[in-house]
């Protein structure tokens, strides 16, 4: 837990699982990430089955407040990236956390939502 997955690690995983060369694996990972990025930049939604969807949302301008000084500050309109996990991914995550809890190896600070609603 708490580890960041890097491009190099993704490339290595493709190399191990698919059997492409390391250079071909790195090129494939870069091509996929570029395709996702390019689609998001132009405002398209990217859906990855059993994983989730990425989309860009427009946020309007508003007045904010500097928490340190209390001074009002205008916040400009901007585009933000939104990720919505699929139900499959949510289920996998919750099953994994339940398994960790049952094994007594749940990381500190992780709280399971046991509400089944």
Secondary structure, DSSP 8 states (H G I E B T S, - for coil): ------HHHHHHHHHHHH---HHHHHHHHHHHHHHHHHHHHTT--EEETTTEEEEEEEE--EEEE-TTT--EEEE--EEEEEEEE-HHHHHHHHHHHHHHHHHT---TT--------
